[in-house]
Amino acid sequence: MTQTTPESPVRRQRAQLKVRTLRTDNWWLAPLLTFLGLSSFLVYGVWAIFDGSYYYASSEYIAPFSSPCLATSCPEGARFLGLAPFGDWYALPPGLLILGLPGGFRLTCYYYRKSYYRSFWLSPPACSVQEPHGKYTGETRFPLIIQNIHRYFFYAAIAIGLILAYDAVLALIHTPTGLGTWILILNAVLINLYTLSCHSCRHITAGRLNHFSRHPVRYKAWTFVSKLNAKHQPLAWASMFSVMGADLYVRLVAKGIVNFPFA
């Protein structure tokens, strides 16, 4: 025990435990499931990005991982607004052009940070469980200091969400009874709800206001976003699996593997 005198300050020390944790529950289950869920998204995403042959179906379905399609190598119907600003010099899979925008948004997302810090880096793996790292520097050094640009990825994610909504509307116009149409619509809704539930969105709408009464419109927007923000975690997971499911469905239709009467 540390001894002190009236002249010396009290010295506080962390509890010296010889075990990793005193918890008796299955604390490892949550980080394990998170690791498996995020790993499945990463594996599928890499495959989908480089599968550059089957991302567009003639029924006006375009796979979300490849939208927007911005090069002349894209099928004419898959080009966003019929435009190809990258011309014919770009021959790589179209998803690589926009990978950094939604990918960067999720990578720097406050919820996802907690998820992969705990599941991949074990920093810490769970509450009241020791982490295997000798020191903690937070997000003050490279590369984690880049997490601070999350707000700017938010603006890009808004654009991607609107583009996916546009794709869903086109599918609804051309194939209103198609199963894929409603899968794309559901995905667009979840993607946009997840984006709007972002902590940065809540701060942007009214986070710096001192008097809500002077800004009633922004206050209502802040109230709406705050309610979504409370659901940020489930929306993050729901939108992650919805975008994988929608992307896979379109590719299966394009490959001819899925050919329902109302595909």
C-alpha positions, 0 to 999 in steps of 0.5 A: 500500500502506498504511504503518504505524508501530510505534505505529499499528494495521494498517489493513485494506482490501477488495480494490479490483477494477475488475471485477464478479467474477473468476468465470468460471462461469455464476454468473448462472444460479442467481439467474435461475432463482430469479427466474423460479421465484418470479415464477411463484409470485407471478403465479399466487398473485395470479391464484388469490387474485382468481379467486373463482368456481372454487375448490371442486369438488363432489367435496369438493375445495377449492383450497389458496389459498382454504382455509380458507373462512370467509364465508357467500359460500363454498359450504356444502361449502367452509366450514371445519367448516361454519362462517362466522365472517366472516358475510355482510358479506365478499364478497371472494375468500376467499383474501384472508382468509388470504393473510397467514398462509402468505404471511408465513411464506414471505416471512420464511422464512430460505431465501426471504430468501436467494433473493429478496435475491439474485434480486430485489435482487441483494444480492448476486446470487452469492458473490464477485460485487459487489452494485450497492448502495452500503451494507448495513444488514442487517435492522436497519431498516424494513421488513426488521426485520419479518423478525424476526417469522418465528416468529409466522408459523410458528405460523400456518403450522402451523394452515394446514398442518393445515387443508390436511391436513384438506381432503385427508382429506375428499377421501379420504373422499368421493373415495378414487379421485380423482386430485385427492385424491392431489394434495391429499394430496401437497400437504398432506404437502409443506406440512407437511414444509416448515413443520416443517423451518423453522429456527424449529421447530428452535429451538422444539423444543429450541434453548434446552436445555442438557441433552438428557439431561433432555429425551429427548422434546424431543431426539427431536423436535429430532433429527427436525426437524434432519433435515428442516431439512437439506432445507429448501431442496428442501422449500421449492421442492417445496411451492411448486410442489405448492401451485400444482399442487394449486390449479390442478388443483382450479380446472380441475376446478371449471371443467369443463376437467378431467373425468377419470373419476376426477377 
